[in-house]
Amino acid sequence: MQQNVTIVNVLFIEKMSLGIYGSSTLTLDTKGRVIIPARYRELLRQSCQGEMVITKDPQYPALMIYPGKSWKEISKKFEALGGLNQKVRPIQWKVLGNASVTEFEVTERMTLLIPQILREFANLVLKAQVALIGMGSKFELWNLDNWEKKQSGLEIPGEDLIDNLPPSLEEIPF
């Protein structure tokens, strides 16, 4: 039984992966926007479906950015979880309850507006550098200093590593 579940999870992850990899240092402009690098243009053309979704990372003071197609898959998984589990519900609040659906056109200049409440959560400052990290089916957006600390193995303020996740959460590739 466990092997079948593992095979299903691997197939789900393979289906979900869009090939969004690599990292970029970007600047948040005076209006709270970032420009998504051109190297992702074709991947996003196939997967964003006219929207990007930005939400809080449940463990770190960072943001997760999903192309529309990936978000639909992930959000269905979160919505299907029971809300009575004391470890599941706060993560649903953080991920689903803070999701901001933003219209996004794949053009020459792919700008993405980061809502102020999410910028504050991730300590993103206007006119400052941020790290955009490709994670397969999504991006992560980090305050550059926090990203560099994390890469050095240091803890950062606001980190909330969750122990003993229910199996239902461990299977969601978010």
C-alpha positions in Angstrom: 0.0 0.0 0.0 2.8 2.4 1.0 4.6 1.8 -2.3 1.4 2.7 -4.3 0.9 5.9 -2.3 4.6 6.8 -3.0 4.2 6.1 -6.8 1.0 8.3 -6.9 2.8 11.1 -5.0 5.8 10.9 -7.4 3.4 11.0 -10.4 1.6 14.0 -8.9 4.9 15.9 -8.3 6.1 15.1 -11.8 2.8 16.3 -13.2 3.0 19.5 -11.1 6.6 20.4 -11.9 6.8 23.2 -14.5 10.6 23.4 -14.7 10.8 26.7 -12.8 14.4 26.5 -11.4 17.2 28.9 -10.5 17.5 32.1 -8.5 17.5 35.7 -9.4 18.2 38.9 -7.5 15.6 41.5 -8.4 14.6 44.9 -7.1 11.2 45.7 -5.7 10.1 48.9 -7.4 8.5 52.0 -5.8 5.0 50.5 -6.4 5.8 47.1 -4.9 6.3 45.2 -8.1 8.9 42.8 -9.4 9.7 41.9 -12.9 9.8 38.2 -13.5 12.9 37.3 -15.6 12.3 36.6 -19.3 13.8 33.1 -19.0 10.5 32.0 -17.5 8.3 33.5 -20.2 7.5 30.2 -22.1 6.9 28.2 -18.9 4.5 30.9 -17.7 2.8 31.2 -21.0 1.9 27.5 -20.7 0.9 27.6 -17.0 -0.2 30.9 -15.7 -3.6 31.0 -17.4 -3.8 34.7 -17.0 -3.1 34.8 -13.2 -0.5 34.4 -10.6 -1.3 33.7 -6.9 0.9 35.1 -4.1 0.6 33.8 -0.6 2.5 33.4 2.6 5.0 30.6 3.1 3.8 28.6 6.2 7.3 28.1 7.6 9.4 31.2 6.7 8.9 34.9 6.3 8.8 34.5 2.6 6.2 34.4 -0.2 5.1 31.6 -2.5 4.1 32.6 -6.1 2.1 30.1 -8.1 1.2 30.2 -11.8 -2.6 29.8 -12.1 -2.4 26.2 -13.2 -0.2 25.1 -10.2 -2.3 27.1 -7.8 -5.5 25.3 -8.8 -3.9 21.9 -8.1 -2.4 23.0 -4.7 -5.5 24.9 -3.5 -7.7 21.8 -4.2 -5.4 19.7 -2.0 -5.6 22.3 0.8 -9.3 22.7 0.5 -9.8 18.9 0.8 -8.1 18.7 4.1 -10.1 18.5 7.3 -10.2 21.8 9.1 -10.5 20.3 12.6 -6.9 19.2 12.9 -5.0 21.7 15.1 -1.9 21.6 12.8 -3.8 21.6 9.5 -6.1 24.6 10.1 -3.4 27.2 10.8 -1.5 26.2 7.7 -4.8 26.5 5.7 -5.3 30.0 7.1 -1.7 31.0 6.2 -1.7 29.6 2.7 -5.4 29.8 1.5 -6.5 32.7 3.7 -3.7 35.0 2.6 -3.7 34.1 -1.1 -3.8 37.0 -3.4 -5.0 36.2 -7.0 -3.4 38.7 -9.4 -4.0 39.1 -13.1 -0.8 38.4 -15.0 0.0 38.7 -18.7 3.0 37.0 -20.2 4.5 39.9 -22.1 7.9 41.5 -22.7 7.9 43.1 -19.3 6.3 40.6 -16.9 5.6 42.7 -13.8 3.9 41.3 -10.7 2.5 43.5 -8.0 3.1 42.2 -4.4 0.3 43.3 -2.1 1.5 45.4 0.9 0.3 43.0 3.6 2.3 40.2 1.9 5.4 42.5 1.5 5.2 43.3 5.2 5.0 39.6 6.1 8.1 38.8 4.1 10.0 41.9 5.1 10.2 43.2 1.5 11.1 46.8 1.3 10.4 49.1 -1.7 13.5 49.8 -3.9 15.4 47.0 -2.1 16.8 43.8 -3.6 14.8 40.5 -3.2 15.6 36.9 -4.1 13.3 35.1 -6.5 13.8 31.4 -6.2 12.4 28.9 -8.8 11.1 25.8 -7.0 9.8 23.6 -9.8 6.1 24.5 -9.9 6.3 27.8 -8.1 8.6 30.7 -7.1 9.5 31.8 -3.6 10.2 35.5 -3.0 12.5 36.4 -0.1 14.0 39.4 1.5 17.6 39.1 0.2 19.2 39.3 3.6 16.9 36.5 5.0 17.6 34.4 1.9 21.4 34.7 2.3 21.1 33.8 6.1 19.0 30.8 5.3 21.6 29.7 2.6 24.3 29.9 5.3 22.3 27.7 7.6 21.2 30.5 10.0 17.8 30.9 11.6 15.9 34.0 10.7 13.2 35.9 12.7 9.7 34.7 12.0 10.8 31.1 11.1 8.1 28.6 12.2 9.3 25.1 11.5 6.5 22.7 12.1 7.2 19.4 13.8 5.1 16.2 13.3 3.1 17.3 10.3 0.0 15.2 9.7 0.6 12.9 6.7 -2.1 14.7 4.7 0.1 17.9 4.8 3.4 16.1 4.1 2.0 14.8 0.8 1.1 18.3 -0.6 4.1 19.6 -2.6 3.8 23.2 -1.6 
